[in-house]
Amino acid sequence: FEPAGRPESPGDYYLMVKENLCVVCGKKDSYIRKNVIPHEYRKHFPIEMKDHNSHDVLLLCTSCHAVSNYYDNHLKQQLAREFQA
């Protein structure tokens, strides 16, 4: 089986070797996967927008993840107030 649309160029992003590190500070250990679009929002998306969810996952160290969660919660509360959710 050969999937359609497989990248061929060695410089293609999907064929490049990627190092596991925090995308914010560059720390190389103690990282956590961060979903850019939270699951509680994603579940309401149309199916065609949910089938390739690996594109919205980032690696963050525990410190950067904690800061990110703080701002996520602030934005969620703001959206809940704005849209009476």
N, CA, C and O atoms as a CHARMM CRD file, in Angstrom:
* protein
*
  340
    1    1 PHE  N      0.84100  -1.18500   0.00000 PROA 1      0.00000
    2    1 PHE  CA     0.00000   0.00000   0.00000 PROA 1      0.00000
    3    1 PHE  C      0.87800   1.23700   0.00000 PROA 1      0.00000
    4    1 PHE  O      1.79900   1.34900   0.80900 PROA 1      0.00000
    5    2 GLU  N      0.60300   2.14900  -0.88600 PROA 2      0.00000
    6    2 GLU  CA     1.30800   3.42200  -0.95100 PROA 2      0.00000
    7    2 GLU  C      0.26200   4.53400  -0.89400 PROA 2      0.00000
    8    2 GLU  O     -0.53300   4.66600  -1.82500 PROA 2      0.00000
    9    3 PRO  N      0.24000   5.33300   0.16900 PROA 3      0.00000
   10    3 PRO  CA    -0.77100   6.38000   0.27300 PROA 3      0.00000
   11    3 PRO  C     -0.58600   7.46100  -0.78300 PROA 3      0.00000
   12    3 PRO  O      0.53800   7.76800  -1.18100 PROA 3      0.00000
   13    4 ALA  N     -1.68300   8.02600  -1.22600 PROA 4      0.00000
   14    4 ALA  CA    -1.63900   9.12300  -2.18600 PROA 4      0.00000
   15    4 ALA  C     -1.10700  10.36700  -1.49700 PROA 4      0.00000
   16    4 ALA  O     -1.41900  10.62100  -0.33400 PROA 4      0.00000
   17    5 GLY  N     -0.30700  11.13800  -2.21000 PROA 5      0.00000
   18    5 GLY  CA     0.16800  12.40400  -1.68000 PROA 5      0.00000
   19    5 GLY  C      1.32400  12.31000  -0.70300 PROA 5      0.00000
   20    5 GLY  O      1.55900  13.24300   0.06500 PROA 5      0.00000
   21    6 ARG  N      2.06000  11.18300  -0.71700 PROA 6      0.00000
   22    6 ARG  CA     3.21200  11.06500   0.18800 PROA 6      0.00000
   23    6 ARG  C      4.26800  12.08900  -0.23400 PROA 6      0.00000
   24    6 ARG  O      4.57400  12.19700  -1.42100 PROA 6      0.00000
   25    7 PRO  N      4.83300  12.84700   0.72300 PROA 7      0.00000
   26    7 PRO  CA     5.88800  13.80400   0.39700 PROA 7      0.00000
   27    7 PRO  C      7.10700  13.08300  -0.17600 PROA 7      0.00000
   28    7 PRO  O      7.45200  11.98300   0.25500 PROA 7      0.00000
   29    8 GLU  N      7.74200  13.71000  -1.13700 PROA 8      0.00000
   30    8 GLU  CA     8.90100  13.08200  -1.77800 PROA 8      0.00000
   31    8 GLU  C     10.20300  13.81900  -1.51000 PROA 8      0.00000
   32    8 GLU  O     11.27000  13.20600  -1.50500 PROA 8      0.00000
   33    9 SER  N     10.12900  15.10900  -1.29100 PROA 9      0.00000
   34    9 SER  CA    11.33300  15.91400  -1.09900 PROA 9      0.00000
   35    9 SER  C     11.89900  15.70200   0.30500 PROA 9      0.00000
   36    9 SER  O     11.15000  15.77300   1.28000 PROA 9      0.00000
   37   10 PRO  N     13.22300  15.44000   0.43200 PROA 10     0.00000
   38   10 PRO  CA    13.81700  15.27600   1.76700 PROA 10     0.00000
   39   10 PRO  C     13.67600  16.52500   2.62800 PROA 10     0.00000
   40   10 PRO  O     13.75400  16.43700   3.85300 PROA 10     0.00000
   41   11 GLY  N     13.47100  17.68000   2.01300 PROA 11     0.00000
   42   11 GLY  CA    13.29800  18.92000   2.75600 PROA 11     0.00000
   43   11 GLY  C     11.86200  19.16000   3.18300 PROA 11     0.00000
   44   11 GLY  O     11.56600  20.16800   3.82500 PROA 11     0.00000
   45   12 ASP  N     10.95900  18.23700   2.83100 PROA 12     0.00000
   46   12 ASP  CA     9.55900  18.39000   3.19400 PROA 12     0.00000
   47   12 ASP  C      9.40500  18.31400   4.71400 PROA 12     0.00000
   48   12 ASP  O     10.05300  17.49600   5.36700 PROA 12     0.00000
   49   13 TYR  N      8.56700  19.14700   5.26000 PROA 13     0.00000
   50   13 TYR  CA     8.37200  19.23400   6.71300 PROA 13     0.00000
   51   13 TYR  C      8.04000  17.87500   7.32400 PROA 13     0.00000
   52   13 TYR  O      8.54500  17.54000   8.39500 PROA 13     0.00000
   53   14 TYR  N      7.21000  17.10600   6.66800 PROA 14     0.00000
   54   14 TYR  CA     6.74500  15.83700   7.23500 PROA 14     0.00000
   55   14 TYR  C      7.79900  14.74100   7.17800 PROA 14     0.00000
   56   14 TYR  O      7.62700  13.70000   7.81200 PROA 14     0.00000
   57   15 LEU  N      8.87400  14.94100   6.44800 PROA 15     0.00000
   58   15 LEU  CA     9.95100  13.96000   6.38800 PROA 15     0.00000
   59   15 LEU  C     11.15500  14.36800   7.21800 PROA 15     0.00000
   60   15 LEU  O     12.09000  13.58400   7.37900 PROA 15     0.00000
   61   16 MET  N     11.14200  15.58300   7.74500 PROA 16     0.00000
   62   16 MET  CA    12.27900  16.08400   8.51800 PROA 16     0.00000
   63   16 MET  C     12.29600  15.44600   9.91200 PROA 16     0.00000
   64   16 MET  O     11.24000  15.19300  10.49300 PROA 16     0.00000
   65   17 VAL  N     13.48100  15.19100  10.44200 PROA 17     0.00000
   66   17 VAL  CA    13.62300  14.71800  11.80800 PROA 17     0.00000
   67   17 VAL  C     13.39200  15.90500  12.72900 PROA 17     0.00000
   68   17 VAL  O     14.02500  16.95100  12.58400 PROA 17     0.00000
   69   18 LYS  N     12.49200  15.73600  13.66500 PROA 18     0.00000
   70   18 LYS  CA    12.15600  16.82700  14.57100 PROA 18     0.00000
   71   18 LYS  C     12.57200  16.44500  15.98900 PROA 18     0.00000
   72   18 LYS  O     12.33400  15.32500  16.44200 PROA 18     0.00000
   73   19 GLU  N     13.18900  17.38300  16.66800 PROA 19     0.00000
   74   19 GLU  CA    13.64700  17.15500  18.03800 PROA 19     0.00000
   75   19 GLU  C     12.49200  17.40800  19.00000 PROA 19     0.00000
   76   19 GLU  O     11.70500  18.33100  18.79500 PROA 19     0.00000
   77   20 ASN  N     12.38800  16.60300  20.03700 PROA 20     0.00000
   78   20 ASN  CA    11.37300  16.81600  21.06600 PROA 20     0.00000
   79   20 ASN  C     11.86800  17.86000  22.04900 PROA 20     0.00000
   80   20 ASN  O     12.79300  17.61500  22.82400 PROA 20     0.00000
   81   21 LEU  N     11.23700  19.03400  22.00700 PROA 21     0.00000
   82   21 LEU  CA    11.56800  20.11300  22.93200 PROA 21     0.00000
   83   21 LEU  C     10.39500  21.06600  23.04900 PROA 21     0.00000
   84   21 LEU  O      9.49900  21.07000  22.20400 PROA 21     0.00000
   85   22 CYS  N     10.40200  21.86400  24.08700 PROA 22     0.00000
   86   22 CYS  CA     9.34300  22.84600  24.31700 PROA 22     0.00000
   87   22 CYS  C      9.37800  23.88200  23.20100 PROA 22     0.00000
   88   22 CYS  O     10.43100  24.45300  22.91400 PROA 22     0.00000
   89   23 VAL  N      8.22500  24.12900  22.56600 PROA 23     0.00000
   90   23 VAL  CA     8.18500  25.07900  21.45400 PROA 23     0.00000
   91   23 VAL  C      8.26500  26.52400  21.92300 PROA 23     0.00000
   92   23 VAL  O      8.44200  27.42700  21.10500 PROA 23     0.00000
   93   24 VAL  N      8.13700  26.75900  23.23000 PROA 24     0.00000
   94   24 VAL  CA     8.21800  28.11700  23.76000 PROA 24     0.00000
   95   24 VAL  C      9.63400  28.45400  24.21300 PROA 24     0.00000
   96   24 VAL  O     10.21600  29.44500  23.77000 PROA 24     0.00000
   97   25 CYS  N     10.18600  27.62300  25.10000 PROA 25     0.00000
   98   25 CYS  CA    11.48700  27.96100  25.69300 PROA 25     0.00000
   99   25 CYS  C     12.63100  27.06300  25.22500 PROA 25     0.00000
  100   25 CYS  O     13.79500  27.37500  25.47500 PROA 25     0.00000
  101   26 GLY  N     12.32100  25.95600  24.55300 PROA 26     0.00000
  102   26 GLY  CA    13.36400  25.07900  24.03400 PROA 26     0.00000
  103   26 GLY  C     13.86500  24.02500  25.00400 PROA 26     0.00000
  104   26 GLY  O     14.80100  23.29200  24.68200 PROA 26     0.00000
  105   27 LYS  N     13.26500  23.93000  26.18700 PROA 27     0.00000
  106   27 LYS  CA    13.69100  22.92900  27.17000 PROA 27     0.00000
  107   27 LYS  C     13.51600  21.53000  26.57300 PROA 27     0.00000
  108   27 LYS  O     12.52600  21.25600  25.89500 PROA 27     0.00000
  109   28 LYS  N     14.48000  20.65700  26.83200 PROA 28     0.00000
  110   28 LYS  CA    14.49400  19.35200  26.17700 PROA 28     0.00000
  111   28 LYS  C     13.99900  18.19900  27.04600 PROA 28     0.00000
  112   28 LYS  O     14.10000  17.04200  26.63800 PROA 28     0.00000
  113   29 ASP  N     13.46500  18.48800  28.23700 PROA 29     0.00000
  114   29 ASP  CA    12.93600  17.41200  29.06400 PROA 29     0.00000
  115   29 ASP  C     11.68500  17.87900  29.79500 PROA 29     0.00000
  116   29 ASP  O     11.40400  19.07600  29.85300 PROA 29     0.00000
  117   30 SER  N     10.94900  16.95000  30.34200 PROA 30     0.00000
  118   30 SER  CA     9.72800  17.22500  31.11100 PROA 30     0.00000
  119   30 SER  C      8.70700  18.02700  30.31300 PROA 30     0.00000
  120   30 SER  O      8.24300  19.07500  30.76400 PROA 30     0.00000
  121   31 TYR  N      8.36200  17.53900  29.14100 PROA 31     0.00000
  122   31 TYR  CA     7.36500  18.25100  28.34400 PROA 31     0.00000
  123   31 TYR  C      6.05100  17.48200  28.28800 PROA 31     0.00000
  124   31 TYR  O      5.98900  16.27800  28.53900 PROA 31     0.00000
  125   32 ILE  N      5.00300  18.23300  27.94700 PROA 32     0.00000
  126   32 ILE  CA     3.64100  17.71700  27.90500 PROA 32     0.00000
  127   32 ILE  C      3.04000  18.10800  26.56000 PROA 32     0.00000
  128   32 ILE  O      3.30500  19.19200  26.03900 PROA 32     0.00000
  129   33 ARG  N      2.22700  17.21200  26.00800 PROA 33     0.00000
  130   33 ARG  CA     1.53100  17.53900  24.76400 PROA 33     0.00000
  131   33 ARG  C      0.42800  18.55700  25.04500 PROA 33     0.00000
  132   33 ARG  O     -0.35900  18.39200  25.97700 PROA 33     0.00000
  133   34 LYS  N      0.38100  19.59700  24.23900 PROA 34     0.00000
  134   34 LYS  CA    -0.62200  20.65500  24.40400 PROA 34     0.00000
  135   34 LYS  C     -1.50200  20.70300  23.16500 PROA 34     0.00000
  136   34 LYS  O     -1.01000  20.92000  22.05700 PROA 34     0.00000
  137   35 ASN  N     -2.80500  20.49900  23.35000 PROA 35     0.00000
  138   35 ASN  CA    -3.75300  20.64300  22.24600 PROA 35     0.00000
  139   35 ASN  C     -4.09200  22.11700  22.09400 PROA 35     0.00000
  140   35 ASN  O     -4.62600  22.73200  23.01700 PROA 35     0.00000
  141   36 VAL  N     -3.78500  22.68100  20.94400 PROA 36     0.00000
  142   36 VAL  CA    -4.05000  24.09700  20.70900 PROA 36     0.00000
  143   36 VAL  C     -5.55100  24.36600  20.78000 PROA 36     0.00000
  144   36 VAL  O     -5.97900  25.37300  21.34400 PROA 36     0.00000
  145   37 ILE  N     -6.34500  23.46700  20.21100 PROA 37     0.00000
  146   37 ILE  CA    -7.79900  23.57600  20.29000 PROA 37     0.00000
  147   37 ILE  C     -8.27100  22.56700  21.34100 PROA 37     0.00000
  148   37 ILE  O     -8.15900  21.36000  21.12700 PROA 37     0.00000
  149   38 PRO  N     -8.79400  23.04300  22.46500 PROA 38     0.00000
  150   38 PRO  CA    -9.21300  22.13000  23.53100 PROA 38     0.00000
  151   38 PRO  C    -10.30200  21.16300  23.05300 PROA 38     0.00000
  152   38 PRO  O    -11.11400  21.49100  22.18800 PROA 38     0.00000
  153   39 HSD  N    -10.29400  19.96100  23.64300 PROA 39     0.00000
  154   39 HSD  CA   -11.26300  18.93400  23.25100 PROA 39     0.00000
  155   39 HSD  C    -12.70600  19.38600  23.45500 PROA 39     0.00000
  156   39 HSD  O    -13.58600  19.00200  22.68400 PROA 39     0.00000
  157   40 GLU  N    -12.96100  20.19600  24.48200 PROA 40     0.00000
  158   40 GLU  CA   -14.34100  20.62900  24.72600 PROA 40     0.00000
  159   40 GLU  C    -14.87600  21.53700  23.60800 PROA 40     0.00000
  160   40 GLU  O    -16.08900  21.68700  23.46200 PROA 40     0.00000
  161   41 TYR  N    -13.97200  22.14500  22.81800 PROA 41     0.00000
  162   41 TYR  CA   -14.39000  22.91400  21.64100 PROA 41     0.00000
  163   41 TYR  C    -14.35100  22.04800  20.39100 PROA 41     0.00000
  164   41 TYR  O    -15.25600  22.10700  19.55900 PROA 41     0.00000
  165   42 ARG  N    -13.31400  21.25300  20.26200 PROA 42     0.00000
  166   42 ARG  CA   -13.12400  20.42000  19.07100 PROA 42     0.00000
  167   42 ARG  C    -14.29600  19.46300  18.84300 PROA 42     0.00000
  168   42 ARG  O    -14.64500  19.17300  17.69800 PROA 42     0.00000
  169   43 LYS  N    -14.90000  18.97300  19.92100 PROA 43     0.00000
  170   43 LYS  CA   -15.98100  17.99500  19.76300 PROA 43     0.00000
  171   43 LYS  C    -17.18000  18.58300  19.01400 PROA 43     0.00000
  172   43 LYS  O    -18.01500  17.82900  18.51400 PROA 43     0.00000
  173   44 HSD  N    -17.28100  19.89900  18.92600 PROA 44     0.00000
  174   44 HSD  CA   -18.38100  20.54900  18.21100 PROA 44     0.00000
  175   44 HSD  C    -18.03500  20.86200  16.75600 PROA 44     0.00000
  176   44 HSD  O    -18.88600  21.35000  16.01300 PROA 44     0.00000
  177   45 PHE  N    -16.81300  20.59200  16.34400 PROA 45     0.00000
  178   45 PHE  CA   -16.38000  20.86400  14.97200 PROA 45     0.00000
  179   45 PHE  C    -16.98500  19.84600  14.01400 PROA 45     0.00000
  180   45 PHE  O    -17.31000  18.73100  14.42200 PROA 45     0.00000
  181   46 PRO  N    -17.13900  20.21700  12.73800 PROA 46     0.00000
  182   46 PRO  CA   -17.55000  19.23400  11.72900 PROA 46     0.00000
  183   46 PRO  C    -16.46800  18.15800  11.58000 PROA 46     0.00000
  184   46 PRO  O    -15.29100  18.41600  11.82900 PROA 46     0.00000
  185   47 ILE  N    -16.87200  16.96700  11.17600 PROA 47     0.00000
  186   47 ILE  CA   -15.95800  15.82500  11.10200 PROA 47     0.00000
  187   47 ILE  C    -14.74400  16.11200  10.22700 PROA 47     0.00000
  188   47 ILE  O    -13.64300  15.67000  10.55500 PROA 47     0.00000
  189   48 GLU  N    -14.90600  16.82700   9.14400 PROA 48     0.00000
  190   48 GLU  CA   -13.77100  17.10300   8.25200 PROA 48     0.00000
  191   48 GLU  C    -12.71700  17.99000   8.91300 PROA 48     0.00000
  192   48 GLU  O    -11.58100  18.04400   8.44100 PROA 48     0.00000
  193   49 MET  N    -13.06500  18.67200   9.97600 PROA 49     0.00000
  194   49 MET  CA   -12.09300  19.49300  10.70200 PROA 49     0.00000
  195   49 MET  C    -11.45900  18.73700  11.86100 PROA 49     0.00000
  196   49 MET  O    -10.55100  19.25700  12.51000 PROA 49     0.00000
  197   50 LYS  N    -11.92400  17.51500  12.13300 PROA 50     0.00000
  198   50 LYS  CA   -11.41600  16.74000  13.25400 PROA 50     0.00000
  199   50 LYS  C    -10.54200  15.56400  12.82800 PROA 50     0.00000
  200   50 LYS  O     -9.95400  14.90700  13.68600 PROA 50     0.00000
  201   51 ASP  N    -10.44000  15.28200  11.54500 PROA 51     0.00000
  202   51 ASP  CA    -9.77700  14.05100  11.12500 PROA 51     0.00000
  203   51 ASP  C     -8.25500  14.13300  11.11800 PROA 51     0.00000
  204   51 ASP  O     -7.60800  13.08700  11.06400 PROA 51     0.00000
  205   52 HSD  N     -7.65900  15.29900  11.17000 PROA 52     0.00000
  206   52 HSD  CA    -6.19800  15.43800  11.18200 PROA 52     0.00000
  207   52 HSD  C     -5.76900  16.28500  12.37100 PROA 52     0.00000
  208   52 HSD  O     -5.16900  17.34600  12.19800 PROA 52     0.00000
  209   53 ASN  N     -6.07300  15.82200  13.56800 PROA 53     0.00000
  210   53 ASN  CA    -5.82800  16.65500  14.75100 PROA 53     0.00000
  211   53 ASN  C     -4.37200  16.70200  15.19900 PROA 53     0.00000
  212   53 ASN  O     -4.05900  17.41600  16.15300 PROA 53     0.00000
  213   54 SER  N     -3.46800  15.96700  14.54700 PROA 54     0.00000
  214   54 SER  CA    -2.06300  16.02800  14.95600 PROA 54     0.00000
  215   54 SER  C     -1.44400  17.38900  14.64400 PROA 54     0.00000
  216   54 SER  O     -0.37100  17.71300  15.15100 PROA 54     0.00000
  217   55 HSD  N     -2.11500  18.18100  13.81500 PROA 55     0.00000
  218   55 HSD  CA    -1.57700  19.48500  13.43600 PROA 55     0.00000
  219   55 HSD  C     -1.74700  20.53300  14.52900 PROA 55     0.00000
  220   55 HSD  O     -1.15300  21.60800  14.44700 PROA 55     0.00000
  221   56 ASP  N     -2.53400  20.24300  15.53200 PROA 56     0.00000
  222   56 ASP  CA    -2.73300  21.24200  16.58200 PROA 56     0.00000
  223   56 ASP  C     -2.19800  20.76800  17.93100 PROA 56     0.00000
  224   56 ASP  O     -2.71500  21.15300  18.98000 PROA 56     0.00000
  225   57 VAL  N     -1.16400  19.93600  17.90000 PROA 57     0.00000
  226   57 VAL  CA    -0.53200  19.45600  19.13100 PROA 57     0.00000
  227   57 VAL  C      0.88700  20.01300  19.20900 PROA 57     0.00000
  228   57 VAL  O      1.66900  19.88700  18.26700 PROA 57     0.00000
  229   58 LEU  N      1.20500  20.62600  20.34000 PROA 58     0.00000
  230   58 LEU  CA     2.53200  21.19200  20.56900 PROA 58     0.00000
  231   58 LEU  C      3.14700  20.54000  21.80100 PROA 58     0.00000
  232   58 LEU  O      2.43200  20.01400  22.65300 PROA 58     0.00000
  233   59 LEU  N      4.45900  20.57400  21.89100 PROA 59     0.00000
  234   59 LEU  CA     5.13900  20.13700  23.10400 PROA 59     0.00000
  235   59 LEU  C      5.50300  21.36200  23.93000 PROA 59     0.00000
  236   59 LEU  O      6.12500  22.29900  23.42800 PROA 59     0.00000
  237   60 LEU  N      5.11100  21.34900  25.19900 PROA 60     0.00000
  238   60 LEU  CA     5.45900  22.42800  26.12800 PROA 60     0.00000
  239   60 LEU  C      6.07500  21.80300  27.37000 PROA 60     0.00000
  240   60 LEU  O      5.64500  20.73600  27.80800 PROA 60     0.00000
  241   61 CYS  N      7.08000  22.46100  27.94000 PROA 61     0.00000
  242   61 CYS  CA     7.62800  22.00000  29.21900 PROA 61     0.00000
  243   61 CYS  C      6.56700  22.25300  30.28900 PROA 61     0.00000
  244   61 CYS  O      5.59100  22.96200  30.04300 PROA 61     0.00000
  245   62 THR  N      6.75400  21.68600  31.45400 PROA 62     0.00000
  246   62 THR  CA     5.74100  21.81200  32.49900 PROA 62     0.00000
  247   62 THR  C      5.50400  23.27100  32.90700 PROA 62     0.00000
  248   62 THR  O      4.37100  23.65100  33.20500 PROA 62     0.00000
  249   63 SER  N      6.54600  24.07600  32.92300 PROA 63     0.00000
  250   63 SER  CA     6.39100  25.49700  33.29400 PROA 63     0.00000
  251   63 SER  C      5.58300  26.24800  32.24800 PROA 63     0.00000
  252   63 SER  O      4.64000  26.96300  32.58800 PROA 63     0.00000
  253   64 CYS  N      5.94200  26.09400  30.98900 PROA 64     0.00000
  254   64 CYS  CA     5.22700  26.78300  29.90800 PROA 64     0.00000
  255   64 CYS  C      3.79900  26.26300  29.79300 PROA 64     0.00000
  256   64 CYS  O      2.88800  27.01700  29.45000 PROA 64     0.00000
  257   65 HSD  N      3.59900  24.97400  30.07800 PROA 65     0.00000
  258   65 HSD  CA     2.25900  24.38900  30.03100 PROA 65     0.00000
  259   65 HSD  C      1.37400  25.00800  31.10600 PROA 65     0.00000
  260   65 HSD  O      0.20400  25.29200  30.85400 PROA 65     0.00000
  261   66 ALA  N      1.91700  25.21900  32.29200 PROA 66     0.00000
  262   66 ALA  CA     1.15600  25.83700  33.38600 PROA 66     0.00000
  263   66 ALA  C      0.74600  27.26100  33.01900 PROA 66     0.00000
  264   66 ALA  O     -0.39600  27.65500  33.25600 PROA 66     0.00000
  265   67 VAL  N      1.65800  28.02800  32.44900 PROA 67     0.00000
  266   67 VAL  CA     1.34300  29.40000  32.02800 PROA 67     0.00000
  267   67 VAL  C      0.27500  29.37000  30.93800 PROA 67     0.00000
  268   67 VAL  O     -0.66500  30.16300  30.96400 PROA 67     0.00000
  269   68 SER  N      0.42000  28.46600  29.99300 PROA 68     0.00000
  270   68 SER  CA    -0.54200  28.32500  28.90900 PROA 68     0.00000
  271   68 SER  C     -1.93500  27.99300  29.46000 PROA 68     0.00000
  272   68 SER  O     -2.93000  28.56500  29.01600 PROA 68     0.00000
  273   69 ASN  N     -2.00400  27.08400  30.41200 PROA 69     0.00000
  274   69 ASN  CA    -3.29700  26.72000  31.00700 PROA 69     0.00000
  275   69 ASN  C     -3.95200  27.90100  31.70800 PROA 69     0.00000
  276   69 ASN  O     -5.17300  28.05400  31.66400 PROA 69     0.00000
  277   70 TYR  N     -3.14200  28.73600  32.35600 PROA 70     0.00000
  278   70 TYR  CA    -3.67400  29.92900  33.01600 PROA 70     0.00000
  279   70 TYR  C     -4.39500  30.81800  31.99400 PROA 70     0.00000
  280   70 TYR  O     -5.53200  31.23600  32.21300 PROA 70     0.00000
  281   71 TYR  N     -3.71900  31.09600  30.88100 PROA 71     0.00000
  282   71 TYR  CA    -4.31500  31.94800  29.85100 PROA 71     0.00000
  283   71 TYR  C     -5.47600  31.26200  29.13700 PROA 71     0.00000
  284   71 TYR  O     -6.43800  31.92100  28.74400 PROA 71     0.00000
  285   72 ASP  N     -5.39200  29.94400  28.96800 PROA 72     0.00000
  286   72 ASP  CA    -6.51000  29.19400  28.37900 PROA 72     0.00000
  287   72 ASP  C     -7.76000  29.35600  29.22300 PROA 72     0.00000
  288   72 ASP  O     -8.84000  29.63800  28.70200 PROA 72     0.00000
  289   73 ASN  N     -7.61100  29.17600  30.53200 PROA 73     0.00000
  290   73 ASN  CA    -8.76700  29.28000  31.42800 PROA 73     0.00000
  291   73 ASN  C     -9.34500  30.68600  31.43000 PROA 73     0.00000
  292   73 ASN  O    -10.56200  30.85900  31.48000 PROA 73     0.00000
  293   74 HSD  N     -8.48700  31.68100  31.37500 PROA 74     0.00000
  294   74 HSD  CA    -8.95500  33.07300  31.30200 PROA 74     0.00000
  295   74 HSD  C     -9.77700  33.28800  30.03200 PROA 74     0.00000
  296   74 HSD  O    -10.85100  33.88700  30.08400 PROA 74     0.00000
  297   75 LEU  N     -9.28400  32.80800  28.90300 PROA 75     0.00000
  298   75 LEU  CA   -10.00000  32.97200  27.62800 PROA 75     0.00000
  299   75 LEU  C    -11.30700  32.18000  27.63400 PROA 75     0.00000
  300   75 LEU  O    -12.31700  32.67300  27.13200 PROA 75     0.00000
  301   76 LYS  N    -11.31400  30.97700  28.18400 PROA 76     0.00000
  302   76 LYS  CA   -12.54100  30.17500  28.25000 PROA 76     0.00000
  303   76 LYS  C    -13.61900  30.89900  29.05700 PROA 76     0.00000
  304   76 LYS  O    -14.78600  30.91600  28.66600 PROA 76     0.00000
  305   77 GLN  N    -13.22500  31.49300  30.17900 PROA 77     0.00000
  306   77 GLN  CA   -14.18700  32.23300  30.99900 PROA 77     0.00000
  307   77 GLN  C    -14.72600  33.44300  30.24100 PROA 77     0.00000
  308   77 GLN  O    -15.92000  33.73700  30.29400 PROA 77     0.00000
  309   78 GLN  N    -13.84400  34.13800  29.54000 PROA 78     0.00000
  310   78 GLN  CA   -14.25500  35.29600  28.75200 PROA 78     0.00000
  311   78 GLN  C    -15.24100  34.88900  27.65900 PROA 78     0.00000
  312   78 GLN  O    -16.25400  35.56000  27.45800 PROA 78     0.00000
  313   79 LEU  N    -14.95400  33.79700  26.95500 PROA 79     0.00000
  314   79 LEU  CA   -15.85200  33.32100  25.89000 PROA 79     0.00000
  315   79 LEU  C    -17.18300  32.86100  26.47100 PROA 79     0.00000
  316   79 LEU  O    -18.23300  33.09400  25.87200 PROA 79     0.00000
  317   80 ALA  N    -17.15100  32.21400  27.62800 PROA 80     0.00000
  318   80 ALA  CA   -18.37800  31.76000  28.26800 PROA 80     0.00000
  319   80 ALA  C    -19.28400  32.94300  28.64400 PROA 80     0.00000
  320   80 ALA  O    -20.50100  32.87400  28.47000 PROA 80     0.00000
  321   81 ARG  N    -18.68800  34.02100  29.15700 PROA 81     0.00000
  322   81 ARG  CA   -19.46100  35.20700  29.48600 PROA 81     0.00000
  323   81 ARG  C    -20.02300  35.85600  28.21600 PROA 81     0.00000
  324   81 ARG  O    -21.19400  36.22800  28.15200 PROA 81     0.00000
  325   82 GLU  N    -19.15500  35.97900  27.21600 PROA 82     0.00000
  326   82 GLU  CA   -19.55100  36.66800  25.97800 PROA 82     0.00000
  327   82 GLU  C    -20.69600  35.95000  25.26500 PROA 82     0.00000
  328   82 GLU  O    -21.57900  36.59600  24.70100 PROA 82     0.00000
  329   83 PHE  N    -20.68300  34.62400  25.28800 PROA 83     0.00000
  330   83 PHE  CA   -21.68000  33.85600  24.53800 PROA 83     0.00000
  331   83 PHE  C    -22.67400  33.12900  25.44400 PROA 83     0.00000
  332   83 PHE  O    -23.37000  32.21800  24.99700 PROA 83     0.00000
  333   84 GLN  N    -22.74200  33.53300  26.72300 PROA 84     0.00000
  334   84 GLN  CA   -23.65400  32.93500  27.70100 PROA 84     0.00000
  335   84 GLN  C    -23.64100  31.40500  27.64200 PROA 84     0.00000
  336   84 GLN  O    -24.68800  30.75700  27.61500 PROA 84     0.00000
  337   85 ALA  N    -22.44300  30.85600  27.62300 PROA 85     0.00000
  338   85 ALA  CA   -22.30700  29.38900  27.54200 PROA 85     0.00000
  339   85 ALA  C    -22.06600  28.79800  28.91600 PROA 85     0.00000
  340   85 ALA  O    -21.92600  27.58200  29.05000 PROA 85     0.00000
